[in-house]
Structures are given as structure tokens and as C-alpha cells.
């Protein structure tokens, strides 16, 4: 799994959007690329450049590797439906992302750390694989000894991100994936059609 250990805000500025999700992201105040030549006008992108930018943006949002994303597109292409939307559904229903959507962690990287450290359960059983695909109806929660972690309590008190395809149970530090999300409900700004075209080259 890809793990970015470099400066996250630099990626946000390079992509032109606050990908990290922080309200204090420098990309909001400085919407131009980093570096001494960043203040100049952005170069007009070719069609390939636009496709590549959208793909890089999707990788940065979910923190996945190039190999993982490419394999996900191949998998989605075998199913009926729009490939781009299917990929977003698969990314959105990863265990680490569901933990984030339930408000058990303030950021996706923090949610991934909770999963890998063995704090998270699915239907009562410990699962420490961030890429685990949560199915509709499954209950995601915290292990008994992890329910009162400061990070979890503070994030739940702040209020979970509001998405209609999950149900949150704050008292039990858990929640349920109600159904697969529709494209318009997934709160990320990417043009998945361009990404499909990139991988179809």
C-alpha cells in the first residue's frame, strides 16, 4: 500500500486543491504550484495531462498505490455499469474509508492507522486490512479496549462527515454501511471519466 511520508500540503498545491481535507491547507490561500516558479500562470494541460492530473488526484485522496488503482480499474471493467463509478464505489467502501466516514477518525490516514493497529472490527471480528471491502449491512466498530481512545472520542464529538450511505451509532462507537453509494453522494471532486480514459490508453 502506498504511504506518502513527504509534505502533504505540497501535493495539495501541486494538484491545485486541498486534497488533505485540512481547513488550514495552504492550497486554499496559495492556489498555485509550490516552488519559485509557482506564481506564474499554470500551463495549459494537454488531454493526457488532464487525465493524468485526475488520476493523481484520486490516488492522493484515497492514499492508494498506482498498482492498486490500476488493478481496481481492471476489476471494475469486468462488471456491468460505468467503470469510473464502480471504482469510486470500491474505493469509498474500503474499511479505512468507512472508518473515516463514520467519524471514528479525523482524517483518512488516521483511520488507516486505527485499522492497521488492530483497533477496528467488522461484524465483531478484528480486521486490520485497510483495503478490506465492507459490504452493505456490515457493522464497523471499535474493539472494546479501543472505544475510549482520545482520537475516537474527540472526532465523534466533533461530528462525523455527513454521507447518506452510512449509519452512525455514537454510543457504541460503531456504524453500518447501509448500501453502495451513488456517484452524486460521494463527496470528492474528480472526473472519473478522464481516469477511465487514462487507463484505457
Helices and strands as residue ranges (DSSP letters): H 8-15, H 26-29, H 47-62, H 66-77, H 83-92, H 95-101, H 108-116, E 120-122, E 125-126, E 139-142, G 144-146, H 150-158, E 166-169, E 174-177, G 183-185, H 192-199
